[in-house]
């Protein structure tokens, strides 16, 4: 599954034998997830910064530099290999947007928009709930048809697909603990006194699964985000001030500014995966294991493995 998504996103295959830096890529991903899940003791006892000598920070800085270099190579390879001007991968599409809107689509922004983990969780849930997968495919067939590939302009019409993404982000936010903040002044929250310069952590994972806020909180139900017949948003819709709202990208002035773009990228990629392939579990009689692995980005504990074959529409388009 990871291999298919990387091929669609960057045109790179990381499956099978790993020559030419592919093994290095896999090892780096393991190291990134391990470091993401490790907290520095100095976060909770700042005096340890003096004893540590900055080793933890240097390790993170070195890993960040290596990862940034790898992502930049993916972008550069797409930039120099796409001589025909066609948008064959997600990175190609972002680079075409960069030409028309360079102030919004810098290389730095593109490097932060590879939504592999969210897609893996979404596909895992869809295969465990085949009725939801069928409903999403039927919506694509109805709104897009079988004569062409789904495009970004189709996304506003694919409301059930958007609900599926929202439900995935609710149960599996990209960061279970949102980016830490520091209080700028003394204040009281929920009866607790919070001194100035206190590190604040928001547990989005727990908020999104709170049974006092969400009905059937641990179940995967995209329908909870549907618009009711009277036009009122159902529980979890961000447009209603009276309903609970998931906060996978934060909230308020400090929310992630790339939320809208990230949702479009996930939507377009997930729609393409559903439209172009017929998916089956490796063992049909067993549900996919949804255990969560360690790390601040919450990967799956057991990587997703699926069987797939091209949909009839894809075969017809290739023959044509």
N, C-alpha and C positions, 0 to 999 in steps of 0.2 A: 504494500500500500504506500509506504514511504517512497519507494522507487517510482511508482506511477505519478505521485503528486510532484516529486522533484522534476520529473520529465516534463510535466505540464507547466510547472512554474518557471523552471530555468533551462529546460532542454538537456538536463544532465541525468544520467543513469547511475545509481549508486548500489546496484544489486549485483550479486554474484562476486567473482573475483575482483579484487580492488587494486588495479594498477593505476599509475598516473595520479596519485594523490587521493584516491577514493577512500583507501583505508585511513588516511590521515583525517579526512572529513568525518568519518564515523567515530574515530577516537576523540576528535575535538567535540563532537556533539555529546558524547558520554561525559567528557570533562566539564562541559558547560552546564549540563544538568546537575552534575554532582556539586559544582560550586554554587549553582543557583539555590540549591537546597541547604547549603551550609551557612549558618549565621556566624558572624564574627563575635566572639565573647565581648569585644570592646563596644559592640552596639549596646550592650546592657550594663557594662561597667567601663566607662570611658577611660579610667586610669590605666587600663591594660594596653591602651595605644602606646604608652611610653615603654612598656615592657616588651611588647611584640616587635617594636622597631619597624613597623610598617610592612612586615612580610606578607600579611594577608592582602593588604591593598596592592602591593607590587604583583602578587600572583594574579589577582583579578585584572589589574591593568595589562599585564602581559597576555592573558587569555583574551581579553577584549580586543587587543591589537591584532592578535592572530585571527580571531573570528572576523573582525572587520576586513582584514586583508583577503580572507577567503570569500566573503560576500562581494567585495569589490571585484575580485577575479570573475565571479559569476556574471556580474553586470558588464564588465569589460568584454568578456567572451561573447555575450549576447549582442553587445553594441557593435563589435567588429565583424561578427559572423552574419548578421542580418542584413546582407547586402541588397536583397530584393525588396526591402521595405515592408514586408508582410509581418503581421503580429502573430507569430506562431506560438509563443509562450507568454505567460503572465509578465515576465520581465520585459519581453519585447513590447508588450502593450504599454507598460509603464514608461519605457524609454521613448515611445512615440508620443506619449503625453508630455514627457520632459521637453521635447522639441517645441511644443506649442505653449507650455506653461512652465518654463524652467524655474520660476521662483517658487512653485509649489511642489515640483517633482524632482528634487535634487537627488543625487546618488545616495545621500545619507537617509533621506526619507524612504527611498526604494528598499534600502537594506533592512529597514525596520518593518517591512510589510510582507514578510513571507509567512503566511498564517498556517503552517503545517499542522501544529498541534490541534488547533480548532477543527480543521478538516478531519483529522484522524478521529477525534471524539464524535464528530457529527456522523461520519460513516459507520462508526461502531454502533451508535444508537439506531441508525436507520436499518442496519442489518439485523439488529435485535428486535426491531419493530417493523416487519415487512409491510404491514398495512400503512404505516406512515411513509415508507419509501414509495409504495405504489401511489399514494395520494400525491406525493411530490412529483412523481413522474407523470401522472395524469395531468397535473396542472401545467407542466412544461409542454406536454403534447398538445394541450388545448390552447394555450396562450402563444406558443411559438410555432407549433406544427412540426412535421418531420422532414420538411424540405430544406431546412437550413439549421446552422448552429445557433445556439442561444447567444445573445449579445448583451452588452451592458444596458442598452436601452430597454431590454425586456424585463429587467429586474423589478421595476415598480409594479409590474403586472403579476409577478410571482409571489403573492402575499403569503401563501403557505410555506414556500421555501424560506422566506424571511422569518416567519414564525419559528421554523425549525432551527435556523441559525440563532435566533434569540434564546430559544430554550437550551440549545447547546451551550451558549455563553453563560446562561444562568447556572446550569449545573456544573460546568467546567470552565470557569473564567480563565483567561490567559494568565492572570496572576491571582491566585487565591487570596494572597495578602497584597493589597494595593501598594503602590510605591509609598514608602514611609514619608511622613511629613513631620515638621517640628513646630510646636506651638510658639507663636510670636508673643504671647502674653499669658498671664495667669487667667484661668477661667474654670468654671464648674460644668461638668458634663455628667448627666445621670446621677447626680448626687456626689460625684467624685471631684476632688480638687486636682486640677492639672496645672502644675507649675510651668512657668515659661521655659522654653528650650527642652521640653519633653518630646521624645520621639514617639510619634503616634502611628499605630498600625490599624488599618481597616481590614477586617476579615470578611471579604466579599463572599468567599465560599460559604461561611456560616450564615451570613445574611440571606443569601440566595436559597438556603435550605431550611430556613426558619419556619416550622409548621404553624406558628402564630401569624405569619405573614402570607404564606403561600399555601393554597389548597393542594393536598397530596404532594407535598414539597419535594420528595425524592423521586417522583415518577417523571418520565420523559413525556411531556404532553405539549406539543406545539400549539394545540388548540387554546391554551390558556392566554395566548396573545392575540386571538382573533377579535375582530370588531363585531359587537353584537348587533342585532337587528335594529335597535333604536339609535345606532351610531355611537354608542358609548364603548370605550375601550375595555376589554376584559382585563383581568388581573395580570399585572406585569407589563402592560403597554406603557412606553415612556411618554406618550402624549397626554396621559391623564394625570392630573395632580392628585386625584383621589384614590389612585390605585398604587400598589407596590411597584417599584421600578428596579429592575436589575441594574447593577452598576459595574459591569465587567471592565469598563474603561475609566472608572472614576466618576466624579460628579463635581459640578460647580466650575469655578474658574481654573481649577487645577486638573480638570479632566483631560484625558488624552486628546489632543487636537486631531489626531489621525483616525478617530473612530469611524467617521463616515466613509473614508476611503478604505479602511480595513474591512468594513462590512461589505462594501461593494466587491472587493477582491475575493473574499470568502464566498460571497453569493455567486459570482460568476464562475469560480472554479468548481464549487459544489454542484451548481446547475449543469456544468459541462460533464462532470463525472457521472451524474445521474442520467443525463441525456444520451451520452455516447456509449455507455457500457451496461451490461446486465451483470449484476453482482450476486455472488453467493458466498456463504460462509464455508470455510474449509471443511468443517464438520457440521452438516446441516442440523443434526439433532441437538447440538449444544449451543447455548448462548455465548456470545463473545464476552470474555472476561473484562469487566469494567473497573478492575482495581486500579487505583491511582499510584503512580510511582513517586519517589521523592523528588523534591525540587520546587523552587518558587514558581516555575512555569507549569507544574503539574502534568508531566507526560503520562502516558499509559504505562502501567507496570510491565505488561506484556505487549510488545508491539503488534499492531494490527496486521493480520494476514487474511487476504480474501482471494477468491477465485473470480475472474471476470472474463467476459468475452465481448467483442464489439457488438453494439446494438445493430439491428437490421438497417437502421437509417444510415449509420456510418458506412456499412458495407455498400449500400446503394450509392452513396455520395462518392466513394472511392472508385467504384466501377464506372460511374457517370463521368 
